[in-house]
Amino acid sequence: MDKNLSALKPALVWKHFAQIVRIPRPSSHEEKIRKYVMDFAKSRGLECKEDAAHNVYVRKPASKGMEDRKGVILQAHLDMVPQKNNDKKFDFTKDPIDAYIDGEWVTADGTTLWPSWSRTIWCTGRSKR
């Protein structure tokens, strides 16, 4: 079982994915993932805020020379739908997802993985414009 997700390409995307997937975040328990996203943004000097409904907003200014271009808005939800195999003992409020590489797939041990939003945030956020 290969657990080195950051060895996948593009490496930076999978590095962040491997960190995010280990943060427990079922619906109504998104505090840790909100903090992760806010800390990520702040560490890069990006404007960020959390509103009263706990939506997180991150704003990145245009790259030099692109200030006259139209902006891009990305949206994703931060929670996950907790699903596991019947024989798997797992607490979605505390336990990290155990993701691994299985051939050409990234999967999880006895739980769902919820990759779509995580990859959307980090893949589209890395594009040069």
Secondary structure, 3 states (H helix, E strand, C coil): CECCHHHCCCHHHHHHHHHHCCCCCECCCCHHHHHHHHHHHHHCCCEEEECCCCCEEEECCCCCCCCCCCCCCCCCCCCECCCECCCCCCCCCCCCCCEEEECCEEEECCECCCHHHHHHHHHHHCCCC
